[in-house]
């Protein structure tokens, strides 16, 4: 009986030892598993953090690239807009210049007719009633023509007594004058015209050369006489 109890006791101790060893082993294995899991989790978290950081850097780099592209496109748009504005202004100026050239060409063709009207008005001296009636009709036509030119912005130049200006006048003749100074217009040979402040046709004029050689002052005559006397005395001295 006692032996059986002893055997049972030994058996129980063995079972306890086995269970204790098993518990310890299981505990160690569990700690190892938990450690491995923690390492795996930390590794996954590190990988995830690394991936997020890489994505952030890529996003920042992409954003900077997009900003540069945006600035480049913005500068290109500004240049294109400026070029188009310059082109539009240049086209407008060219159209205005062409319009003015066409108007000038048309009006320049009419000016000789105006010249003929003015010459006829100066030469005709109607005496009979019929001639006077015809002259009045003629003057009415001339007035209508002048009014049309005024409406188009054409204005005649006033040149008599003015300083000669090659930008406005064309000197056909030059002659001495006892009245006017040099480069003063003394006669209008053909009337010049402006178109809105620009020269439509230059005026043909006669320009003064100032006093002629016959109007030399007495002082200059005496000076020339003294110079002649000195030259004569020098010649006599050389001969001796």
C-alpha positions as a Python dict, from the first residue, in 0.01 Angstrom:
ca = {
    (1, 'X'): (0, 0, 0),
    (2, 'X'): (276, 235, 101),
    (3, 'X'): (465, 148, -214),
    (4, 'X'): (167, 233, -426),
    (5, 'X'): (134, 570, -256),
    (6, 'X'): (504, 633, -311),
    (7, 'X'): (469, 546, -676),
    (8, 'X'): (170, 776, -709),
    (9, 'X'): (361, 1053, -541),
    (10, 'X'): (655, 1012, -775),
    (11, 'X'): (419, 998, -1065),
    (12, 'X'): (250, 1316, -951),
    (13, 'X'): (583, 1496, -905),
    (14, 'X'): (690, 1387, -1248),
    (15, 'X'): (371, 1514, -1399),
    (16, 'X'): (415, 1844, -1213),
    (17, 'X'): (772, 1871, -1332),
    (18, 'X'): (671, 1791, -1686),
    (19, 'X'): (391, 2045, -1673),
    (20, 'X'): (626, 2305, -1523),
    (21, 'X'): (886, 2237, -1788),
    (22, 'X'): (619, 2253, -2053),
    (23, 'X'): (487, 2580, -1914),
    (24, 'X'): (833, 2728, -1907),
    (25, 'X'): (896, 2607, -2260),
    (26, 'X'): (564, 2743, -2378),
    (27, 'X'): (634, 3073, -2205),
    (28, 'X'): (975, 3100, -2369),
    (29, 'X'): (829, 3010, -2708),
    (30, 'X'): (551, 3263, -2658),
    (31, 'X'): (803, 3533, -2569),
    (32, 'X'): (1005, 3445, -2875),
    (33, 'X'): (691, 3456, -3091),
    (34, 'X'): (588, 3789, -2940),
    (35, 'X'): (938, 3922, -2996),
    (36, 'X'): (935, 3806, -3356),
    (37, 'X'): (593, 3958, -3406),
    (38, 'X'): (710, 4287, -3254),
    (39, 'X'): (1015, 4283, -3477),
    (40, 'X'): (796, 4211, -3777),
    (41, 'X'): (557, 4492, -3677),
    (42, 'X'): (846, 4733, -3623),
    (43, 'X'): (994, 4630, -3954),
    (44, 'X'): (659, 4684, -4129),
    (45, 'X'): (619, 5018, -3961),
    (46, 'X'): (971, 5120, -4063),
    (47, 'X'): (902, 5013, -4419),
    (48, 'X'): (573, 5201, -4414),
    (49, 'X'): (736, 5512, -4270),
    (50, 'X'): (1013, 5489, -4525),
    (51, 'X'): (758, 5451, -4802),
    (52, 'X'): (557, 5749, -4673),
    (53, 'X'): (873, 5960, -4652),
    (54, 'X'): (969, 5864, -5007),
    (55, 'X'): (618, 5947, -5129),
    (56, 'X'): (635, 6284, -4953),
    (57, 'X'): (972, 6364, -5108),
    (58, 'X'): (844, 6259, -5449),
    (59, 'X'): (535, 6476, -5401),
    (60, 'X'): (745, 6778, -5301),
    (61, 'X'): (977, 6726, -5599),
    (62, 'X'): (679, 6689, -5831),
    (63, 'X'): (521, 7003, -5687),
    (64, 'X'): (841, 7201, -5743),
    (65, 'X'): (860, 7072, -6100),
    (66, 'X'): (497, 7171, -6162),
    (67, 'X'): (561, 7516, -6018),
    (68, 'X'): (860, 7561, -6251),
    (69, 'X'): (654, 7445, -6548),
    (70, 'X'): (375, 7681, -6443),
    (71, 'X'): (616, 7973, -6421),
    (72, 'X'): (764, 7883, -6761),
    (73, 'X'): (420, 7868, -6921),
    (74, 'X'): (324, 8193, -6751),
    (75, 'X'): (633, 8366, -6892),
    (76, 'X'): (564, 8224, -7237),
    (77, 'X'): (206, 8347, -7220),
    (78, 'X'): (323, 8694, -7116),
    (79, 'X'): (569, 8707, -7408),
    (80, 'X'): (305, 8586, -7654),
    (81, 'X'): (54, 8840, -7521),
    (82, 'X'): (313, 9121, -7552),
    (83, 'X'): (407, 9011, -7905),
    (84, 'X'): (42, 9000, -8006),
    (85, 'X'): (-20, 9344, -7858),
    (86, 'X'): (280, 9484, -8048),
    (87, 'X'): (158, 9312, -8364),
    (88, 'X'): (-190, 9461, -8318),
    (89, 'X'): (-49, 9811, -8264),
    (90, 'X'): (184, 9772, -8564),
    (91, 'X'): (-107, 9657, -8781),
    (92, 'X'): (-314, 9953, -8665),
    (93, 'X'): (-29, 10196, -8745),
    (94, 'X'): (23, 10034, -9085),
    (95, 'X'): (-347, 10063, -9162),
    (96, 'X'): (-350, 10428, -9055),
    (97, 'X'): (-40, 10500, -9265),
    (98, 'X'): (-195, 10325, -9565),
    (99, 'X'): (-518, 10519, -9520),
    (100, 'X'): (-327, 10848, -9499),
    (101, 'X'): (-122, 10758, -9806),
    (102, 'X'): (-437, 10685, -10006),
    (103, 'X'): (-598, 11010, -9891),
    (104, 'X'): (-281, 11205, -9973),
    (105, 'X'): (-261, 11048, -10316),
    (106, 'X'): (-625, 11131, -10392),
    (107, 'X'): (-603, 11488, -10261),
    (108, 'X'): (-271, 11551, -10434),
    (109, 'X'): (-443, 11468, -10762),
    (110, 'X'): (-707, 11734, -10689),
    (111, 'X'): (-463, 12013, -10596),
    (112, 'X'): (-363, 12096, -10957),
    (113, 'X'): (-732, 12158, -11028),
    (114, 'X'): (-739, 12402, -10736),
    (115, 'X'): (-429, 12573, -10879),
    (116, 'X'): (-602, 12615, -11215),
    (117, 'X'): (-910, 12761, -11047),
    (118, 'X'): (-692, 13016, -10865),
    (119, 'X'): (-502, 13112, -11178),
    (120, 'X'): (-827, 13157, -11367),
    (121, 'X'): (-969, 13370, -11087),
    (122, 'X'): (-665, 13599, -11102),
    (123, 'X'): (-667, 13630, -11480),
    (124, 'X'): (-1039, 13659, -11556),
    (125, 'X'): (-1187, 14008, -11538),
    (126, 'X'): (-1552, 13980, -11640),
    (127, 'X'): (-1700, 14298, -11787),
    (128, 'X'): (-2039, 14205, -11931),
    (129, 'X'): (-2332, 14087, -11725),
    (130, 'X'): (-2314, 13744, -11884),
    (131, 'X'): (-1944, 13712, -11805),
    (132, 'X'): (-2007, 13817, -11446),
    (133, 'X'): (-2281, 13555, -11408),
    (134, 'X'): (-2045, 13291, -11545),
    (135, 'X'): (-1773, 13416, -11312),
    (136, 'X'): (-2002, 13387, -11009),
    (137, 'X'): (-2093, 13029, -11104),
    (138, 'X'): (-1727, 12954, -11146),
    (139, 'X'): (-1651, 13103, -10803),
    (140, 'X'): (-1930, 12890, -10651),
    (141, 'X'): (-1769, 12572, -10787),
    (142, 'X'): (-1430, 12684, -10658),
    (143, 'X'): (-1575, 12751, -10312),
    (144, 'X'): (-1736, 12404, -10303),
    (145, 'X'): (-1404, 12244, -10394),
    (146, 'X'): (-1220, 12438, -10122),
    (147, 'X'): (-1487, 12344, -9865),
    (148, 'X'): (-1448, 11974, -9951),
    (149, 'X'): (-1072, 12002, -9901),
    (150, 'X'): (-1124, 12175, -9564),
    (151, 'X'): (-1357, 11897, -9453),
    (152, 'X'): (-1082, 11647, -9531),
    (153, 'X'): (-836, 11840, -9312),
    (154, 'X'): (-651, 12018, -9594),
    (155, 'X'): (-523, 12369, -9516),
    (156, 'X'): (-307, 12602, -9730),
    (157, 'X'): (33, 12722, -9613),
    (158, 'X'): (102, 13088, -9548),
    (159, 'X'): (460, 13143, -9660),
    (160, 'X'): (517, 13509, -9758),
    (161, 'X'): (760, 13674, -9518),
    (162, 'X'): (834, 13344, -9344),
    (163, 'X'): (1178, 13195, -9281),
    (164, 'X'): (1265, 12934, -9542),
    (165, 'X'): (1218, 12581, -9406),
    (166, 'X'): (1325, 12290, -9630),
    (167, 'X'): (1075, 12068, -9448),
    (168, 'X'): (789, 12287, -9571),
    (169, 'X'): (920, 12479, -9870),
    (170, 'X'): (1106, 12414, -10193),
    (171, 'X'): (1320, 12703, -10313),
    (172, 'X'): (1293, 12741, -10689),
    (173, 'X'): (1455, 13084, -10719),
    (174, 'X'): (1688, 13299, -10509),
    (175, 'X'): (1746, 13667, -10574),
    (176, 'X'): (1884, 13970, -10391),
    (177, 'X'): (1640, 14186, -10198),
    (178, 'X'): (1680, 14531, -10046),
    (179, 'X'): (1377, 14476, -9822),
    (180, 'X'): (1400, 14120, -9682),
    (181, 'X'): (1687, 13949, -9509),
    (182, 'X'): (1855, 13636, -9636),
    (183, 'X'): (1642, 13314, -9646),
    (184, 'X'): (1313, 13504, -9620),
    (185, 'X'): (1042, 13398, -9867),
    (186, 'X'): (954, 13689, -10093),
    (187, 'X'): (720, 13520, -10341),
    (188, 'X'): (494, 13214, -10353),
    (189, 'X'): (516, 13038, -10690),
    (190, 'X'): (293, 12743, -10603),
    (191, 'X'): (85, 12711, -10287),
    (192, 'X'): (169, 12438, -10041),
    (193, 'X'): (-83, 12246, -9832),
    (194, 'X'): (-103, 12070, -9497),
    (195, 'X'): (-310, 11762, -9418),
    (196, 'X'): (-388, 11736, -9047),
    (197, 'X'): (-58, 11901, -8963),
    (198, 'X'): (146, 11697, -9213),
    (199, 'X'): (287, 11827, -9538),
    (200, 'X'): (62, 11732, -9826),
    (201, 'X'): (253, 11936, -10084),
    (202, 'X'): (561, 12156, -10042),
    (203, 'X'): (529, 12520, -10137),
    (204, 'X'): (735, 12639, -10434),
    (205, 'X'): (885, 12971, -10333),
    (206, 'X'): (1132, 13245, -10422),
    (207, 'X'): (1382, 13318, -10145),
    (208, 'X'): (1571, 13636, -10066),
    (209, 'X'): (1949, 13643, -10079),
    (210, 'X'): (1963, 13965, -9879),
    (211, 'X'): (2109, 14295, -10005),
    (212, 'X'): (2302, 14267, -10332),
    (213, 'X'): (2663, 14368, -10399),
    (214, 'X'): (2552, 14726, -10489),
    (215, 'X'): (2436, 14781, -10132),
    (216, 'X'): (2776, 14741, -9969),
    (217, 'X'): (2826, 14975, -9677),
    (218, 'X'): (3064, 15271, -9694),
    (219, 'X'): (3279, 15117, -9423),
    (220, 'X'): (3337, 14806, -9632),
    (221, 'X'): (3423, 15020, -9936),
    (222, 'X'): (3684, 15217, -9738),
    (223, 'X'): (3823, 14895, -9596),
    (224, 'X'): (3864, 14749, -9944),
    (225, 'X'): (4031, 15074, -10060),
    (226, 'X'): (4283, 15060, -9774),
    (227, 'X'): (4365, 14699, -9854),
    (228, 'X'): (4419, 14790, -10222),
    (229, 'X'): (4652, 15077, -10122),
    (230, 'X'): (4855, 14850, -9897),
    (231, 'X'): (4885, 14589, -10172),
    (232, 'X'): (4996, 14859, -10418),
    (233, 'X'): (5263, 14989, -10178),
    (234, 'X'): (5394, 14636, -10124),
    (235, 'X'): (5425, 14590, -10502),
    (236, 'X'): (5619, 14915, -10538),
    (237, 'X'): (5857, 14813, -10257),
    (238, 'X'): (5923, 14478, -10421),
    (239, 'X'): (6004, 14647, -10755),
    (240, 'X'): (6262, 14876, -10591),
}
